[in-house]
């Protein structure tokens, strides 16, 4: 079974991405900065999801 902390991390990263997407709409003059932050959050979310996938395959 997937451990609870990984699911919590994936949920937090999804929430951050939703907030960042609203921030991009509200502050169009900061697109470059918010885009870089969103990119980092996306990479971290993908890593967490891959770890979850690998742990599920071993079970």
C-alpha positions as CSV (number, residue, x, y, z in Angstrom):
1,X,0.0,0.0,0.0
2,X,1.2,3.5,-0.7
3,X,2.3,5.3,2.4
4,X,0.2,8.2,3.7
5,X,3.0,10.9,3.6
6,X,3.4,10.4,-0.2
7,X,-0.3,10.9,-0.8
8,X,-0.2,14.0,1.5
9,X,2.8,15.4,-0.5
10,X,1.0,14.8,-3.8
11,X,-2.1,16.6,-2.5
12,X,0.0,19.5,-1.2
13,X,1.8,19.9,-4.6
14,X,-1.6,19.7,-6.4
15,X,-2.9,22.5,-4.2
16,X,0.2,24.6,-4.8
17,X,-0.2,24.2,-8.5
18,X,-3.9,25.4,-8.3
19,X,-2.8,28.4,-6.2
20,X,0.0,29.2,-8.6
21,X,-2.3,29.0,-11.6
22,X,-4.6,31.6,-10.0
23,X,-1.6,33.7,-9.1
24,X,-0.6,33.7,-12.8
25,X,-4.0,35.1,-13.7
26,X,-4.0,37.7,-11.0
27,X,-0.4,38.9,-11.5
28,X,0.4,38.8,-15.2
29,X,3.5,41.0,-14.7
30,X,5.2,38.2,-12.7
31,X,4.8,35.5,-15.3
32,X,8.5,34.6,-15.5
33,X,8.9,34.2,-11.7
34,X,5.7,32.3,-11.2
35,X,6.4,30.1,-14.2
36,X,9.8,29.1,-12.7
37,X,8.2,28.3,-9.3
38,X,5.4,26.3,-11.0
39,X,8.0,24.4,-13.0
40,X,9.8,23.4,-9.8
41,X,6.6,22.3,-8.1
42,X,5.6,20.3,-11.2
43,X,9.0,18.5,-11.2
44,X,8.6,17.7,-7.5
45,X,5.1,16.5,-8.0
46,X,6.2,14.2,-10.8
47,X,8.9,12.7,-8.6
48,X,6.5,12.0,-5.8
49,X,4.0,10.4,-8.2
50,X,6.8,8.2,-9.7
51,X,7.9,7.1,-6.2
52,X,4.2,6.2,-5.5
53,X,4.0,4.2,-8.7
54,X,7.2,2.3,-8.0
55,X,6.0,1.4,-4.5
56,X,2.7,0.2,-5.8
57,X,4.4,-2.0,-8.4
58,X,6.4,-3.7,-5.6
59,X,3.3,-4.7,-3.6
